[in-house]
Amino acid sequence: MPSIEEIRRKRLEDMQSRSNLQTQLQAQITEQSKIAEQISMLENFVKQFMTKEAISRYNTLKIAHQELALQSIALIAQAAHGGQIRAKLTDTEYKEILRHLQTGKKEFKFLK
């Protein structure tokens, strides 16, 4: 039969373990919140350079293929910062960007 000290020690270890797990979980939640905020800011920036139809396609894509959607807006944001986009991207142009991303081509030239 375990002694009272062993029971106390075991209980203390359990409480410390739970506390550590809660701290780790809170840190993960905070990190996810920061990432979601950054994605939202990126989306708001990029949507300035897209037509309503292209934005609609992006929103649909984001539901089905989140990683591809994020890659596409990152590419558009990079081009916008570099001054390569002068007019809003149409749905057709956005589809072309997606095709290039899916085929693995590294470079895409914005003609606008």
C-alpha positions in Angstrom: 0.0 0.0 0.0 1.5 3.4 -1.0 2.3 5.8 1.8 0.7 9.2 2.2 3.9 10.9 1.0 3.9 8.8 -2.2 0.2 9.7 -2.8 0.9 13.4 -2.2 4.0 13.3 -4.5 2.0 11.6 -7.3 -0.9 14.0 -6.9 1.5 17.0 -7.1 3.1 15.5 -10.2 -0.3 15.1 -11.8 -1.2 18.7 -11.0 2.0 20.0 -12.4 1.6 18.0 -15.5 -1.9 19.4 -16.0 -0.7 22.9 -15.4 2.1 22.4 -18.0 -0.4 21.1 -20.6 -2.7 24.0 -20.0 0.1 26.5 -20.5 1.2 24.7 -23.7 -2.4 24.7 -25.0 -2.8 28.4 -24.2 0.4 29.2 -26.1 -0.8 27.2 -29.1 -4.1 29.1 -29.0 -2.3 32.4 -28.9 -0.1 31.5 -31.8 -3.0 30.3 -33.9 -4.8 33.6 -33.1 -1.7 35.6 -34.3 -1.5 33.5 -37.5 -5.2 34.0 -38.2 -4.9 37.8 -37.7 -1.9 37.9 -40.1 -3.8 35.9 -42.7 -6.7 38.2 -42.3 -4.5 41.3 -42.9 -2.9 39.7 -45.9 -6.3 38.8 -47.4 -7.6 42.4 -46.9 -4.5 43.8 -48.6 -4.7 41.4 -51.5 -8.4 41.7 -52.1 -7.8 45.4 -53.1 -6.1 43.9 -56.2 -8.8 41.4 -57.1 -12.2 41.7 -58.8 -15.3 40.5 -57.0 -15.3 37.3 -59.1 -11.7 36.6 -58.2 -12.4 37.2 -54.5 -15.4 34.8 -54.7 -13.2 32.1 -56.2 -10.6 32.7 -53.5 -13.2 32.4 -50.8 -14.4 29.1 -52.3 -10.9 27.8 -52.7 -10.0 28.7 -49.1 -12.7 26.3 -47.9 -11.6 23.4 -50.0 -7.8 23.9 -50.4 -6.6 26.3 -47.7 -2.9 25.9 -48.4 -3.3 26.6 -52.1 -5.5 29.6 -51.3 -2.8 31.0 -48.9 0.0 30.4 -51.5 -2.0 32.3 -54.1 -2.6 35.4 -51.9 1.0 35.3 -50.8 2.1 35.4 -54.4 -0.3 38.2 -55.3 0.8 40.2 -52.2 4.4 39.8 -53.2 3.6 41.0 -56.7 1.6 43.9 -55.4 4.4 45.0 -53.1 6.8 44.8 -56.1 4.6 47.0 -58.1 3.8 44.3 -60.7 0.0 44.7 -60.4 -1.5 47.9 -61.7 -5.1 46.8 -62.2 -7.4 44.4 -60.5 -6.9 40.7 -61.2 -9.8 39.1 -63.0 -11.2 35.7 -62.2 -9.6 34.4 -65.4 -6.2 35.7 -64.3 -6.6 34.3 -60.8 -7.4 30.9 -62.3 -4.2 31.2 -64.3 -2.2 31.9 -61.1 -3.8 28.8 -59.5 -2.9 26.7 -62.5 0.8 27.8 -62.2 0.8 27.1 -58.5 -0.7 23.6 -59.0 1.8 22.7 -61.7 4.7 23.7 -59.5 6.1 26.5 -61.7 8.0 28.9 -59.5 7.7 32.1 -61.6 4.6 33.9 -62.7 4.6 37.1 -64.6 1.9 39.7 -63.9 1.1 41.5 -67.1 -0.9 44.3 -65.6 
